[in-house]
Amino acid sequence: MPPLKRVLTDVIVVGGGGAALAAASAARSAGADVILLEKNPQLGGSTAWSVGSVTATQTPHQHKAGILGDNPQHHLEDLRLFSRALRLEHCDNFELGRLLCEYSPAMFDWLLSTGLEFVGPFPEPPHRVPRMHNVLPNSRAFPWLLGRHCRKQGVDIRLNTEVLHLIMDKAKGDRAHGVLARAADGSCSEYIARKGVVLAAGDYSGGRELKARFSSELIANVDAVNATNTGDGIRMGLENGGTVINGDYIRGPILRFVPPMHTTFEKSLPPLPAITKLLHWGFDHLPKRILRPVLMNYLTTALAPENSLYEHGAILVDRDGLRFGDERDQPARNAALRPDGMAWMIFDSTVADQYQQWPHFVSTAPSIGYAYLEDYRRTRRDIFHCAATPGELAASMKLPRTAFEKTLADYNANAAASDAPVRGDRPAIVKPPFYALGPAKAYIIFTNGGLKVTLNLEVVGKNEQIIPGLYAAGANGQSGMLLEGHGHHLGWAFVSGLIAGKNAAQAQA
């Protein structure tokens, strides 16, 4: 067997999402030679799947809106309220939360310097003032522009390159010395880092073994929104003495509408300055009735149905046309046990008429507020179904007609069927036309467990000792921080990446 090819550099960044790109940029700005290794054929990670919200204080957008007194301390106080509402304040990492809040203003300025364009700020309780900023035209702007920025700086970005293991230098106290990586052609190389390695490879929402280890077999079998998030960075940290904190805190299963099979025109637009500035101008000046349909084309691809629909009379059926469980009791968890984790939401015109305006919305849509049934009819024809009869509705959904009609008849008769209870005091589904939204799928959205790190984003190993030369950012370096609310996961990705990359570049070899 021929010897492995060796590639020397100063800093190696593992991953290709927001945290990795921020780390690579910061390390290069600090004077280091940087190689970024991403196993997928393109940059993006979970950052490209997000709704694109970044929450920060003291931004130019806040100042323009007349919000002048906001500050990181207020941000931290409000961040605590999210955990408190969930009764999880005792297990949240507010030392890193303070780091997030204090560095967010500078982080946001850095994002703007790369050419990214944002609208906002938007309110989100319990934040005392608007702090949520949404990227234009969509979240794919992050990898597109940050990748371009890194390449201009001279970062060596290598796609289709999967990192398999860390290389540790035992002569230097088990220092992280580099990584073993495999290229698309199957060849392996040793990438040696003179200064440091940054793990920024995303969470383990798509990693079956890690989900089973930290949660349960049920969770392990639920697909992730980002299937390539298999926890590679966290696995490598664990292999070398790292510890995962809050590994059992997993967001999901949650029902989300499946993504469209075809990319819309709006989604395909590159985030060129001419386009994003035009969109920004439109957001500031066009009437919302004109702007809303355009923005909805971006957002209805990533949204989840509200549970209030079930209270008002909607039911769920699986791909066999059968109802399962009580829709008001853990519907996503029940859906996860059905074939492919798929479910369709069924209702009649009584419910449909309600969900056309406030306060009855199908989904929340950051920066717009709410998505109603008409928004789905216009922007997601692939999951919107309407028919005069239950049989025609079944045909539209491509579900077994006889089974579906019986399911609906049993429900309307208030009779128990399959493994689902009677409808009780909820209204029957009898008023035509009949509607369905779906399929929706039970997904794991993200995992909050991350490697334990210091405030310098150094990975902590056995006996609470720092692993020399090893840093973690984003989900890999979350260290127990729960990051509730819109804009905090992306904010942490960028903040932690900037800190980890700079510190790795300045490490002593």
HELIX and SHEET records of a PDB file:
HELIX    1   1 GLY A   18  SER A   29  1                                  12    
HELIX    2   2 GLY A   45  TRP A   49  5                                   5    
HELIX    3   3 PRO A   60  LYS A   64  1                                   5    
HELIX    4   4 PRO A   72  ALA A   85  1                                  14    
HELIX    5   5 GLU A   89  CYS A   91  5                                   3    
HELIX    6   6 PHE A   94  SER A  113  1                                  20    
HELIX    7   7 ALA A  141  GLN A  153  1                                  13    
HELIX    8   8 LYS A  170  LYS A  172  5                                   3    
HELIX    9   9 ARG A  208  PHE A  214  1                                   7    
HELIX   10  10 GLU A  217  ALA A  220  1                                   4    
HELIX   11  11 ASP A  232  GLU A  239  1                                   8    
HELIX   12  12 PHE A  265  SER A  268  1                                   4    
HELIX   13  13 PRO A  273  HIS A  285  1                                  13    
HELIX   14  14 LYS A  288  LEU A  299  1                                  12    
HELIX   15  15 SER A  308  GLU A  311  1                                   4    
HELIX   16  16 PRO A  331  ALA A  336  1                                   6    
HELIX   17  17 PRO A  339  GLY A  341  5                                   3    
HELIX   18  18 SER A  349  GLN A  354  1                                   6    
HELIX   19  19 LEU A  373  THR A  379  1                                   7    
HELIX   20  20 PRO A  390  MET A  397  1                                   8    
HELIX   21  21 ARG A  401  ASN A  412  1                                  12    
HELIX   22  22 LYS A  462  GLU A  464  5                                   3    
HELIX   23  23 GLY A  474  GLY A  477  5                                   4    
HELIX   24  24 HIS A  488  ALA A  505  1                                  18    
SHEET    1   A 6 ASP A 156  ARG A 158  0                                        
SHEET    2   A 6 VAL A  34  LEU A  37  1                                        
SHEET    3   A 6 LYS A   5  VAL A  14  1                                        
SHEET    4   A 6 CYS A 188  LEU A 199  1                                        
SHEET    5   A 6 ARG A 175  ARG A 182 -1                                        
SHEET    6   A 6 GLU A 162  ASP A 169 -1                                        
SHEET    1   B 6 ASP A 156  ARG A 158  0                                        
SHEET    2   B 6 VAL A  34  LEU A  37  1                                        
SHEET    3   B 6 LYS A   5  VAL A  14  1                                        
SHEET    4   B 6 CYS A 188  LEU A 199  1                                        
SHEET    5   B 6 ILE A 466  ALA A 472  1                                        
SHEET    6   B 6 GLU A 458  VAL A 460 -1                                        
SHEET    1   C 3 SER A  53  THR A  55  0                                        
SHEET    2   C 3 MET A 132  LEU A 136 -1                                        
SHEET    3   C 3 GLU A 117  PHE A 122 -1                                        
SHEET    1   D 2 VAL A 244  ILE A 245  0                                        
SHEET    2   D 2 GLY A 450  LEU A 451 -1                                        
SHEET    1   E 2 ILE A 250  ARG A 251  0                                        
SHEET    2   E 2 PHE A 446  THR A 447 -1                                        
SHEET    1   F 4 ILE A 254  PHE A 257  0                                        
SHEET    2   F 4 PHE A 434  TYR A 443 -1                                        
SHEET    3   F 4 MET A 342  ASP A 348 -1                                        
SHEET    4   F 4 ILE A 315  VAL A 317 -1                                        
SHEET    1   G 3 ILE A 254  PHE A 257  0                                        
SHEET    2   G 3 PHE A 434  TYR A 443 -1                                        
SHEET    3   G 3 PHE A 384  ALA A 387 -1                                        
SHEET    1   H 2 SER A 363  ALA A 365  0                                        
SHEET    2   H 2 GLY A 369  ALA A 371 -1                                        
END                                                                             
